Amino acid sequence: MNSISAPALLSYFPAVVCVVCDSPIDALVALCVPRDEAMDLVAASWGGGEAGCIVTALDGGRPVAVLPTPEGRWAACNAFLDELCATPQEAARRLERMLRRGRQGYVGYVQRASAVV
């Protein structure tokens, strides 16, 4: 039997900004991730080349994400992984419903492995 694995697919999620920092390590620390764990997460994320969205769960299971901003800074965000969407447009619609009182947000993404056929 030959097994063929399809390429990994992207899933998109809404993320509400808590604070914007100058580095991904500072952003993770601002979310209460221990500094040594933050450094490990950032180093692991750069192993694939381009630095992108970093997602982790805090003690207690609350998901958080650090995303690069268009200005070259890093947004520390509460990630809503229970709101995963197939398209960035759908995630943006869900994000709009979450934002109030001048809050800012971004659409993040995660890769999900596809099934082996």
Backbone hydrogen bonds, N-H to C=O, Kabsch-Sander energy under -0.5 kcal/mol:
donor,donor_aa,acceptor,acceptor_aa,energy
4,I,2,N,-0.5
6,A,4,I,-0.5
6,A,115,A,-0.7
9,L,112,R,-2.0
11,S,110,V,-2.8
12,Y,85,C,-2.7
13,F,108,G,-2.0
15,A,106,Y,-2.2
16,V,78,N,-2.1
17,V,104,Q,-2.6
18,C,76,A,-3.5
19,V,76,A,-1.3
21,C,74,W,-3.4
27,A,23,S,-2.0
28,L,24,P,-2.3
29,V,25,I,-2.5
30,A,26,D,-2.2
31,L,27,A,-0.9
31,L,28,L,-0.6
32,C,29,V,-2.0
33,V,28,L,-2.1
38,A,34,P,-2.6
39,M,35,R,-2.5
40,D,36,D,-1.8
41,L,37,E,-2.5
42,V,38,A,-2.4
43,A,39,M,-2.4
44,A,40,D,-2.4
45,S,41,L,-2.0
46,W,42,V,-1.6
47,G,44,A,-0.9
48,G,45,S,-0.7
49,G,46,W,-1.6
50,E,48,G,-0.8
54,I,66,V,-2.4
55,V,53,C,-0.5
56,T,64,V,-2.3
58,L,62,R,-2.8
61,G,58,L,-2.7
64,V,56,T,-3.0
65,A,77,C,-2.3
66,V,54,I,-2.4
67,L,75,A,-2.2
69,T,73,R,-2.8
72,G,69,T,-1.9
74,W,21,C,-2.9
75,A,67,L,-3.2
76,A,19,V,-3.2
76,A,74,W,-0.6
77,C,65,A,-3.1
77,C,75,A,-0.6
78,N,16,V,-2.5
79,A,63,P,-1.6
79,A,77,C,-0.6
80,F,14,P,-2.2
81,L,79,A,-0.8
83,E,80,F,-1.6
84,L,81,L,-1.0
85,C,12,Y,-2.9
91,A,87,T,-1.7
92,A,88,P,-2.2
93,R,89,Q,-1.9
94,R,90,E,-2.1
95,L,91,A,-2.3
96,E,92,A,-2.2
97,R,93,R,-1.3
98,M,94,R,-0.9
98,M,95,L,-0.9
99,L,95,L,-1.6
103,R,100,R,-1.9
106,Y,15,A,-2.5
108,G,13,F,-2.7
108,G,106,Y,-0.6
110,V,11,S,-2.5
112,R,9,L,-3.1
117,V,4,I,-2.1
